[in-house]
Amino acid sequence: MEAITFPNGPITMAGHLYLPAGFDPEGSYAAVVTVHPGGGVKEQASGLYASKLAEQGFVALAFDASFQGDSGGEPHHLEDPYARVDDVRAAVDHLQSLPYVDPERIGALGICAGGGYAVNAAMTDYRIKAVTTASGLNIGTSFRRNWYGTDSDAAAVPTLQAVAQQRTAEAQGAEVAYLPYVPAEPDETTPRDLVEAHDYYLTPRAQHPNAKNKFLFTKSVSRIFTFDAFHMVEDLLTQPILIVAGSEAGSLWMSTELHGRVRSPKKLVVVDGGTHMDFYDVPKYVDRAIEEAVPFFRQNLSGQTADEN
């Protein structure tokens, strides 16, 4: 693994580039961009997937989102879906600049919100030839409709009203407000997946000092709530897609919705017993996702056409 930086307009991005064993700088490799969840950093799930893809012969790039982790951009701790999608494009720019990466053999793999960002990037950047999601999440829809998707989009209105009030307060000198990505203190009403997210992000299980479990309230929420990662996916996603999710994940509805809407070659793998967070670091489930992703990328990053499932 090499710690690298690459440009994204005026922002300097921080990444970890994973190279296959026996790497030949004169060779020509397929490459995969891995996209971290909301609140994550490259040292967590996206780095784990990148390392496993490198073990299977791919060049893989995990990076910190702009405004987050070791990457640049101010204000820090901003979760801007539109910037997150552009980050993926910048990562593809960098991979295409490497002499040992075949520019026609680049894919993307995203975990949680990173899955939605990867899909959205692929819809508008056809340099990405194949895309995979693991516990994929459409962050805007999830925020508006709640974790289980049982609310209407109009349920977002009270929160947006609160954003307006807080923005006025901050403009008049109040301290900047933040929200947590995952509950700092889960209770009996917290969805199981988010209890497990607390365990992942806020205990030694996967805690990292750059993943501070906070994002800017006013500047992030107004962007997140109007974002739809799958808008026009029926028409704009032409690349093959692999969707992996757990049967016990409260977020499964987003994976099944995505699969139902996509018209390009597609495959949905629902892994029995898996929760949302299992695909972040639990070996049984991460390995299953990799077992699906490796042949999928090998086929679709080699000029062949995937069969529709």
C-alpha positions in Angstrom: 0.0 0.0 0.0 1.2 3.5 -0.9 0.0 6.7 0.7 -0.7 9.1 -2.1 -2.3 12.5 -2.9 -4.1 13.5 -6.0 -5.8 16.7 -7.2 -9.5 17.4 -7.2 -9.8 20.9 -8.5 -8.3 23.1 -5.8 -8.6 20.3 -3.2 -5.7 17.9 -2.5 -7.1 14.4 -1.9 -5.5 11.8 0.4 -5.6 8.2 -0.7 -4.1 4.7 -0.2 -3.2 2.9 -3.4 -3.1 -0.8 -3.1 -1.0 -2.8 -5.6 -1.1 -6.5 -6.4 1.6 -8.9 -5.2 4.3 -9.2 -7.7 3.3 -5.8 -9.1 5.0 -5.0 -12.4 5.2 -1.2 -13.1 5.5 -2.1 -16.8 2.3 -4.1 -16.7 -1.3 -3.2 -17.5 -3.9 -3.6 -14.7 -7.6 -3.3 -14.2 -8.3 -0.9 -11.3 -11.1 -0.2 -8.8 -12.0 2.9 -6.9 -13.4 2.0 -3.4 -15.7 4.6 -1.9 -16.1 4.9 1.9 -19.4 5.2 3.8 -20.7 8.5 5.2 -18.6 9.1 8.3 -15.9 6.7 7.3 -12.3 7.1 6.2 -9.9 5.2 3.9 -8.4 3.3 6.8 -11.7 1.5 7.5 -14.1 -0.4 5.2 -13.0 1.1 1.8 -9.4 0.3 2.6 -10.3 -3.2 3.6 -12.1 -3.8 0.3 -9.2 -2.2 -1.6 -6.7 -4.4 0.0 -8.7 -7.6 -0.8 -9.1 -6.5 -4.4 -5.4 -6.0 -4.7 -4.9 -9.5 -3.4 -6.9 -10.6 -6.4 -4.7 -8.7 -8.9 -6.4 -5.3 -9.1 -4.9 -1.9 -8.5 -7.3 -0.4 -5.9 -7.6 3.1 -4.6 -9.3 4.0 -1.3 -9.4 7.7 -0.5 -10.8 10.2 2.0 -13.7 12.3 0.8 -13.0 16.0 0.2 -13.6 18.0 3.4 -13.0 14.8 5.4 -10.2 12.7 6.9 -6.7 13.6 5.5 -8.1 15.2 2.4 -8.3 18.9 2.0 -11.3 21.2 1.7 -12.9 23.7 4.0 -15.0 23.7 6.0 -14.0 20.3 7.2 -16.6 17.7 8.3 -18.9 18.6 5.4 -20.9 15.8 3.9 -21.8 17.1 0.4 -23.2 14.3 -1.8 -22.4 16.3 -5.0 -18.8 16.8 -3.9 -18.6 13.1 -2.9 -19.6 12.1 -6.4 -17.1 14.4 -7.9 -14.5 12.8 -5.6 -15.0 9.5 -7.4 -14.5 11.2 -10.8 -11.2 12.7 -9.5 -10.1 9.3 -8.3 -10.7 7.9 -11.8 -8.7 10.9 -13.2 -5.8 9.8 -11.0 -6.0 6.1 -11.9 -6.1 7.0 -15.6 -2.9 9.0 -15.1 -1.0 5.9 -13.9 1.0 4.2 -16.7 0.3 0.7 -15.4 -3.5 1.2 -15.2 -5.5 0.4 -18.3 -7.8 3.4 -18.7 -10.5 1.3 -20.3 -10.6 -1.1 -17.3 -11.7 1.0 -14.3 -14.5 0.1 -11.9 -16.0 1.4 -8.7 -17.1 -0.3 -5.5 -18.9 1.6 -2.8 -20.0 0.7 0.7 -23.1 2.2 2.4 -23.5 5.8 1.2 -20.4 5.2 -0.9 -22.4 2.7 -2.9 -24.9 5.4 -3.8 -22.1 7.8 -4.6 -20.4 5.2 -6.8 -23.6 4.5 -8.7 -24.3 8.2 -9.2 -20.8 8.7 -10.5 -21.1 5.8 -12.9 -24.3 7.3 -14.3 -22.4 10.4 -15.4 -18.9 9.1 -16.0 -18.7 6.3 -18.4 -15.0 5.9 -17.8 -16.3 3.7 -15.0 -17.0 0.4 -16.7 -18.6 -1.6 -13.8 -19.9 -0.8 -10.4 -20.5 -2.8 -7.2 -22.4 -1.8 -4.0 -22.1 -3.5 -0.6 -24.8 -2.5 1.8 -25.6 0.3 -0.7 -27.4 3.4 0.6 -29.1 6.3 -1.1 -28.1 8.8 1.5 -30.7 11.5 0.6 -33.6 9.1 0.5 -32.5 7.5 3.8 -32.3 10.9 5.5 -35.7 11.9 4.2 -37.6 8.7 4.8 -35.7 7.2 7.8 -33.6 4.1 8.0 -36.4 1.8 7.1 -37.9 4.0 4.4 -41.3 4.2 6.0 -41.7 8.0 6.0 -42.6 10.2 3.0 -40.2 12.7 1.6 -42.2 15.4 3.2 -41.0 14.1 6.6 -37.8 16.1 5.8 -39.6 19.5 6.2 -39.3 19.9 10.0 -35.6 19.2 9.8 -35.1 21.6 7.0 -37.0 24.2 9.0 -34.5 23.6 11.8 -31.7 24.0 9.4 -33.0 27.4 8.4 -33.3 28.6 12.0 -29.8 27.3 12.8 -28.3 29.0 9.7 -29.8 32.3 10.8 -28.4 31.8 14.3 -24.9 31.0 12.9 -25.0 34.1 10.6 -25.6 36.1 13.8 -22.7 34.7 15.6 -23.9 31.4 17.1 -21.5 28.4 17.3 -21.5 26.1 14.3 -23.7 23.0 14.9 -22.8 19.4 14.1 -24.8 16.2 13.9 -23.5 12.7 14.5 -23.4 10.1 11.7 -24.3 7.3 14.1 -25.9 7.5 17.6 -23.4 8.4 20.3 -25.7 6.6 22.8 -28.0 4.1 21.2 -31.3 3.3 23.0 -34.1 0.8 22.7 -35.5 2.8 19.7 -32.3 2.7 17.7 -32.4 0.5 14.6 -30.2 -2.6 15.0 -28.0 -1.5 12.1 -27.2 1.8 13.8 -26.5 0.1 17.1 -23.9 -1.9 15.2 -22.7 1.2 13.5 -22.0 2.7 16.9 -20.0 -0.4 17.7 -18.0 -0.1 14.5 -17.2 3.6 14.6 -17.0 4.3 18.3 -15.3 1.3 19.9 -11.9 -0.3 19.2 -13.6 -2.6 16.6 -12.8 0.0 13.9 -12.5 3.4 15.6 -10.2 5.8 13.8 -9.1 9.3 15.0 -10.0 10.8 11.6 -13.6 9.4 11.7 -14.9 11.9 14.3 -18.7 11.0 13.9 -19.8 14.5 13.1 -20.9 16.5 10.1 -21.9 20.1 9.7 -25.6 20.5 10.3 -26.6 23.4 8.2 -24.2 23.0 5.3 -24.6 19.2 5.0 -28.2 18.6 5.6 -29.5 21.0 3.0 -27.4 19.2 0.4 -28.1 15.7 1.6 -31.9 16.1 1.7 -32.2 17.2 -1.9 -29.9 14.5 -3.2 -31.1 11.3 -4.9 -28.2 9.0 -5.9 -30.5 6.9 -8.1 -32.3 9.8 -10.0 -32.6 8.7 -13.6 -30.7 5.5 -13.0 -33.1 3.7 -15.3 -31.8 5.7 -18.3 -28.3 6.8 -17.4 -26.7 3.8 -15.8 -25.6 1.7 -18.8 -22.8 -0.2 -17.1 -23.2 -3.6 -15.4 -23.9 -3.5 -11.7 -23.5 -5.9 -8.8 -25.5 -5.2 -5.7 -24.7 -7.1 -2.5 -26.7 -6.7 0.7 -27.7 -8.7 3.8 -31.1 -10.3 4.3 -31.3 -8.8 7.8 -30.2 -5.3 6.9 -32.7 -2.5 7.5 -31.3 -0.8 4.5 -32.0 -3.8 2.2 -35.0 -2.0 0.7 -32.6 0.5 -1.1 -30.7 -2.4 -2.7 -33.8 -4.1 -3.9 -35.2 -0.8 -5.2 -32.0 -0.1 -7.1 -32.0 -3.6 -8.6 -35.6 -3.2 -9.7 -35.0 0.1 -11.4 -31.7 -0.6 -13.2 -32.0 -1.6 -16.8 -28.4 -2.4 -17.5 -26.9 -5.9 -16.8 -27.4 -6.4 -13.1 -27.1 -8.9 -10.3 -28.5 -8.8 -6.8 -27.0 -11.0 -4.1 -28.8 -11.1 -0.8 -26.6 -12.8 1.7 -28.6 -14.8 4.3 -28.2 -13.5 7.8 -26.2 -10.4 7.0 -26.9 -7.0 8.6 -25.9 -3.7 7.1 -22.7 -3.4 9.1 -21.6 -7.0 8.6 -20.3 -5.9 5.2 -17.9 -3.4 6.7 -15.6 -5.7 8.4 -17.1 -9.1 9.4 -14.9 -11.6 7.5 -17.7 -14.0 6.6 -19.7 -11.2 4.8 -16.8 -9.1 3.5 -15.3 -12.2 1.9 -18.7 -13.1 0.4 -18.9 -9.7 -1.2 -15.4 -10.0 -2.5 -16.2 -13.5 -3.8 -18.9 -11.9 -5.9 -17.1 -8.7 -6.8 -13.8 -10.3 -8.1 -15.4 -12.4 -11.0 -17.8 -9.6 -11.7 -14.9 -7.1 -12.2 -12.8 -9.6 -14.0 -15.5 -10.2 -16.5 -16.7 -6.6 -16.9 -13.3 -4.9 -16.8 -12.0 -7.1 -19.6 -14.2 -6.0 -22.5 -16.7 -8.9 -22.1 -20.5 -8.3 -21.6 -22.1 -9.5 -18.3 -25.3 -11.6 -18.5 -28.3 -9.9 -17.0 -29.6 -11.7 -13.9 
